[in-house]
């Protein structure tokens, strides 16, 4: 595994980048002691989002369906004296 100091990162980054491309990982030292690990970035896989059935999610939160008679009673109560 390759190593580079913090000073190397500042002054000769192209050389450090070439080491990183070659080895894939570099240990960055701070005053002679290993302090950080520098790795190449690999983006997460671009999975397509699942098709979400929002109506099914809504029904999962409403355990009982309202009866037709109760629905009519609610409609009549909401109308009032019009």
C-alpha positions as CSV (number, residue, x, y, z in Angstrom):
1,X,0.0,0.0,0.0
2,X,1.3,3.4,-1.0
3,X,1.9,6.2,1.5
4,X,1.9,10.0,1.1
5,X,2.3,12.8,3.5
6,X,0.0,15.7,3.9
7,X,2.7,17.9,2.3
8,X,2.8,15.5,-0.7
9,X,-0.9,16.1,-1.1
10,X,-0.3,19.9,-1.2
11,X,2.8,20.1,-3.3
12,X,2.7,17.1,-5.7
13,X,-0.8,16.0,-6.0
14,X,-0.5,14.7,-9.6
15,X,2.0,12.1,-8.3
16,X,-0.3,11.2,-5.4
17,X,-3.2,10.9,-7.8
18,X,-1.2,8.6,-10.1
19,X,-0.4,6.4,-7.0
20,X,-4.1,6.4,-6.1
21,X,-5.1,5.4,-9.6
22,X,-2.5,2.6,-9.6
23,X,-3.1,1.2,-6.1
24,X,-6.6,2.3,-5.3
25,X,-5.8,3.2,-1.8
26,X,-3.2,5.5,-0.1
27,X,-2.3,5.9,3.5
28,X,-1.9,9.6,4.3
29,X,0.6,10.3,7.0
30,X,0.7,13.2,9.4
31,X,4.2,13.8,10.9
32,X,5.2,10.2,10.1
33,X,2.2,8.5,11.6
34,X,-0.6,7.0,9.6
35,X,-3.6,9.3,9.9
36,X,-6.0,8.9,7.0
37,X,-6.8,6.5,4.2
38,X,-7.5,7.9,0.8
39,X,-9.5,5.7,-1.6
40,X,-10.9,6.2,-5.0
41,X,-14.6,7.1,-5.1
42,X,-17.0,4.6,-6.5
43,X,-20.6,5.8,-6.8
44,X,-23.4,3.7,-5.3
45,X,-25.3,1.6,-7.9
46,X,-28.0,3.5,-9.6
47,X,-30.9,1.3,-8.9
48,X,-34.2,2.5,-10.2
49,X,-36.7,3.3,-7.5
50,X,-39.5,0.8,-7.0
51,X,-43.0,1.7,-8.2
52,X,-44.8,2.6,-5.0
53,X,-48.4,1.9,-4.8
54,X,-49.6,4.8,-2.7
55,X,-53.2,3.6,-2.5
56,X,-52.0,0.3,-1.0
57,X,-49.9,2.2,1.6
58,X,-53.0,4.3,2.4
59,X,-55.2,1.3,2.8
60,X,-52.6,-0.3,5.2
61,X,-53.1,2.6,7.5
62,X,-56.9,2.3,7.4
63,X,-57.8,-1.1,8.8
64,X,-61.6,-1.0,8.2
65,X,-63.5,0.1,5.2
66,X,-66.5,2.3,6.0
67,X,-69.9,0.7,5.3
68,X,-72.2,2.2,2.7
69,X,-74.8,3.0,5.3
70,X,-72.3,4.8,7.5
71,X,-71.1,6.7,4.4
72,X,-74.6,7.9,3.6
73,X,-75.1,8.9,7.2
74,X,-72.0,11.0,7.1
75,X,-73.1,12.6,3.9
76,X,-76.5,13.5,5.4
77,X,-74.8,14.9,8.5
78,X,-72.5,17.1,6.5
79,X,-75.3,18.5,4.4
80,X,-77.2,20.0,7.3
81,X,-80.2,22.1,6.5
82,X,-79.5,23.3,3.0
